[in-house]
Amino acid sequence: MSSSKILLITGVSSGFGRALAREALAAGHKVVGTVRSAEAKRDFEALSDGAAFAYLLDVTDFDAIDGVVARIEADVGPIDVLVNNAGYGHEGILEESPLSEMRRQFDVNVFGAVAMMKAVLPFMRNRRSGHILNITSMGGHITMPGIAYYCGSKFALEGITESLGKEVKPFGIAVTAVAPGSFRTDWAGRSMTRTPRSIADYDPIFDPIRKAREERSGKQLGDPQKAARAMLAVIGAEHPPTHLLLGSDALGLVRDKLSVLAGEIRAWEDVTVSTDGGAV
């Protein structure tokens, strides 16, 4: 980025949020982070005197978000960039997982992100400038057994990001969905909620996946610091992308998914077009 900006990042206590905050501060920018405890607030603000600001906020406390954003605008300054990073993963076979887990997954990963966007947009629209980054996942493009609720939330955020970008482009606001692959964060560790197994029929397809994920936790190929630098490059770009994949695994898996999808569309093309009834 060519000039100092104010970044508002949700969930800065660990993972991508923490890595991005550190890189942004090192580059001379101000960072406002949302945290969920007084201890986390002190810890974050200790990163940089006068440049790191923490506000207590749970992104599922929807009624509080507008007020917190307004205070940041008044006390710290105009928010140039919102990074919706707060989120978590739910692991569990769909048939075994209660709907309450799905609601919680969507409250955090989707509704929390949307509420944050709705809070910053009036300020950005009035200034005719701004950038929103939504941290999604390669799970917003590809799927695998056992994370249906998580993939559903990330597919939703990818679609919302793309649609919002078209709505606000005339106002000079950019919106980017950043979809990481497997990175060395807490996603597969303490940040993941796991529904207990109960139906033996699913053991052969799911147990090896759960075991492999647990064994790889902390050893993934992706480097969060390099991901943070990539996000700063996107924020500083004159024409930022609508979608950005991070990691060679995400690139390969999404390319494979698109190839399979293209083949399926070709195979069923006659059925697809057979539904046209002609102009009325």
C-alpha positions in Angstrom: 0.0 0.0 0.0 1.4 3.4 -1.0 -0.1 5.4 1.9 -1.1 4.7 5.5 -4.6 3.2 6.0 -6.8 2.2 8.8 -7.7 -1.5 8.8 -10.5 -3.0 10.8 -9.9 -6.7 11.2 -12.3 -9.0 13.1 -10.8 -11.7 15.1 -7.2 -10.6 15.6 -6.2 -12.9 18.5 -4.8 -15.6 16.3 -4.6 -17.0 12.8 -4.9 -14.9 9.7 -6.2 -11.9 11.7 -3.2 -11.8 13.9 -0.8 -12.4 11.0 -2.4 -9.6 8.9 -2.4 -7.2 11.8 1.3 -7.7 12.4 2.2 -7.2 8.7 0.0 -4.2 8.4 1.5 -2.6 11.5 5.0 -3.3 10.2 4.1 -1.6 7.0 3.1 1.6 8.8 -0.7 1.2 8.9 -3.1 1.6 11.8 -5.0 -1.6 12.8 -8.2 -1.8 14.7 -8.9 -5.4 15.9 -12.0 -6.9 17.4 -11.4 -9.2 20.4 -13.6 -10.9 22.9 -11.8 -10.3 26.2 -10.1 -7.6 28.2 -6.9 -9.7 28.2 -6.9 -10.1 24.5 -7.5 -6.3 24.2 -4.4 -5.6 26.2 -2.3 -8.2 24.3 -3.3 -6.8 20.9 -2.7 -3.1 21.8 0.7 -4.0 23.1 1.8 -4.8 19.6 2.1 -1.1 18.7 1.7 1.9 20.9 -0.6 4.4 19.0 -1.2 2.1 16.0 -2.9 -1.0 17.3 -6.4 -0.5 18.8 -8.7 -3.2 20.1 -12.4 -3.1 20.7 -14.4 -5.7 22.5 -16.9 -7.2 20.1 -18.4 -10.6 19.3 -19.6 -10.5 15.7 -22.7 -12.4 16.6 -23.8 -9.5 18.9 -25.5 -7.9 15.9 -27.1 -5.1 17.9 -23.7 -3.9 19.1 -21.9 -3.8 15.8 -23.1 -0.4 14.5 -22.2 1.4 17.7 -18.7 -0.1 17.8 -18.0 0.9 14.2 -19.3 4.4 14.8 -17.0 4.7 17.8 -14.0 3.5 15.7 -14.8 6.1 13.0 -15.0 8.8 15.7 -12.1 7.8 17.9 -9.5 6.3 15.5 -10.5 7.6 12.1 -12.1 6.6 8.8 -12.0 2.9 8.2 -10.3 2.3 4.8 -10.4 -1.5 4.9 -12.7 -4.0 6.6 -11.3 -7.5 6.9 -14.0 -10.0 7.9 -11.7 -12.7 9.4 -13.6 -13.9 12.4 -14.9 -17.4 11.9 -14.5 -21.0 12.7 -15.0 -24.5 11.3 -17.6 -27.0 12.1 -16.8 -30.7 11.4 -19.5 -33.3 11.4 -21.6 -35.6 9.2 -24.7 -33.7 8.1 -27.1 -36.4 9.3 -25.4 -36.5 12.7 -25.0 -32.7 13.2 -27.9 -30.8 14.9 -29.4 -27.8 13.2 -28.3 -25.6 16.1 -24.7 -26.2 15.0 -25.6 -25.0 11.5 -27.2 -21.9 12.9 -24.1 -21.1 15.0 -21.9 -21.7 12.0 -23.9 -19.3 9.8 -24.3 -16.7 12.6 -20.5 -16.3 12.9 -19.3 -17.0 9.4 -22.1 -15.3 7.4 -24.4 -13.1 9.5 -21.5 -11.7 11.5 -19.6 -10.8 8.3 -22.7 -9.3 6.7 -23.5 -7.2 9.8 -20.0 -5.8 9.8 -20.3 -4.9 6.1 -23.6 -3.2 6.6 -22.0 -1.2 9.5 -19.0 0.2 7.5 -20.8 0.7 4.1 -22.5 4.0 4.9 -19.2 5.5 5.9 -17.4 4.1 2.8 -20.2 5.0 0.5 -20.2 8.6 1.7 -16.4 8.8 1.2 -16.7 7.1 -2.2 -13.8 4.8 -1.2 -13.1 1.6 0.7 -12.2 -2.0 0.4 -13.8 -5.0 2.1 -12.0 -8.4 2.3 -14.0 -11.4 3.3 -11.9 -14.3 4.4 -13.7 -17.3 3.0 -12.0 -20.7 2.2 -11.3 -23.1 -0.6 -14.3 -24.7 1.1 -16.3 -21.9 -0.5 -15.4 -23.4 -3.9 -14.9 -27.2 -3.3 -16.4 -29.6 -0.8 -15.5 -32.7 1.1 -17.4 -35.1 3.4 -17.8 -33.9 7.0 -17.8 -30.2 6.7 -21.1 -29.5 5.0 -22.1 -26.7 7.3 -18.7 -25.0 7.0 -18.7 -25.3 3.2 -22.3 -24.0 3.1 -21.3 -20.9 5.1 -18.3 -20.2 2.9 -20.2 -20.7 -0.4 -22.7 -18.2 1.0 -20.0 -15.7 1.8 -18.4 -16.1 -1.6 -21.7 -15.4 -3.3 -22.5 -12.4 -1.1 -19.1 -11.0 -1.7 -19.5 -11.2 -5.5 -22.9 -9.7 -5.5 -22.1 -6.9 -3.1 -19.0 -6.0 -5.2 -21.3 -5.3 -8.1 -23.6 -3.1 -6.0 -20.9 -0.9 -4.5 -18.4 -0.6 -7.4 -20.0 2.6 -8.6 -19.1 4.1 -5.2 -15.4 3.4 -5.5 -15.7 0.4 -3.0 -13.9 -2.8 -3.8 -15.0 -6.2 -2.3 -12.7 -9.3 -2.4 -13.3 -12.8 -1.3 -10.0 -14.3 -0.1 -10.1 -18.1 -0.2 -7.2 -19.8 1.6 -6.3 -23.5 1.3 -4.7 -25.3 4.2 -2.6 -23.0 6.4 -0.8 -23.3 9.7 -3.6 -21.7 11.8 -5.9 -23.0 14.5 -8.7 -23.8 12.1 -8.3 -27.6 12.4 -7.3 -27.4 16.1 -8.9 -25.4 18.9 -11.0 -23.2 16.4 -12.9 -26.2 15.1 -16.1 -27.5 16.6 -16.6 -31.3 16.2 -19.9 -33.1 16.4 -19.5 -36.5 18.0 -19.9 -39.5 15.7 -23.0 -41.7 16.1 -23.8 -43.5 12.8 -21.5 -46.3 11.9 -22.5 -46.3 8.2 -20.4 -43.2 7.7 -17.2 -44.5 9.3 -15.5 -45.7 6.1 -15.9 -42.4 4.3 -15.3 -40.0 7.2 -13.0 -41.5 9.8 -9.9 -41.4 7.4 -10.7 -37.7 6.6 -11.0 -36.7 10.3 -7.7 -38.6 11.1 -5.8 -37.0 8.3 -7.0 -33.5 9.2 -6.0 -34.0 12.9 -2.6 -35.3 11.9 -1.9 -32.4 9.5 -3.0 -29.7 12.0 -0.1 -27.4 12.5 1.9 -28.9 9.6 0.0 -27.5 6.7 1.9 -26.1 3.7 0.5 -22.6 3.9 2.3 -19.8 5.8 0.0 -17.3 7.4 2.6 -14.5 7.2 2.9 -15.0 3.5 -0.9 -15.0 3.3 -1.0 -11.7 5.1 1.5 -10.2 2.7 -0.7 -11.4 -0.2 -3.7 -9.7 1.3 -1.8 -6.4 1.8 -0.9 -6.6 -1.9 -4.6 -7.0 -2.8 -5.5 -4.1 -0.6 -2.9 -1.9 -2.3 -3.8 -3.0 -5.9 -5.4 -0.4 -8.2 -7.7 -3.1 -9.6 -8.1 -5.8 -6.8 -9.7 -9.1 -7.7 -13.2 -10.2 -6.8 -11.9 -13.7 -5.9 -8.4 -14.6 -4.7 -7.2 -18.2 -3.9 -4.3 -18.6 -1.5 -2.1 -21.7 -1.6 -1.2 -24.2 -4.2 -3.6 -26.8 -2.7 -6.5 -24.4 -3.2 -5.4 -23.7 -6.7 -5.2 -27.3 -7.7 -8.4 -28.4 -6.0 -10.5 -25.5 -7.4 -9.1 -26.1 -10.9 -10.1 -29.8 -10.6 -13.6 -28.8 -9.4 -14.1 -26.4 -12.3 -12.9 -29.1 -14.8 -15.3 -31.7 -13.4 -18.1 -29.1 -13.4 -17.4 -28.2 -17.1 -17.5 -31.9 -18.0 -20.8 -32.4 -16.2 -22.3 -29.3 -17.9 -21.3 -30.7 -21.3 -22.6 -34.2 -20.6 -26.1 -32.9 -19.6 -26.2 -30.0 -22.1 -29.0 -31.6 -24.2 -31.2 -32.0 -21.1 -30.4 -28.4 -20.0 -31.5 -26.8 -23.2 -34.5 -29.1 -23.6 -36.3 -27.1 -21.0 -36.5 -24.0 -23.2 -40.1 -23.4 -24.4 -39.4 -20.7 -26.9 -40.4 -17.0 -26.8 -43.9 -16.3 -25.7 
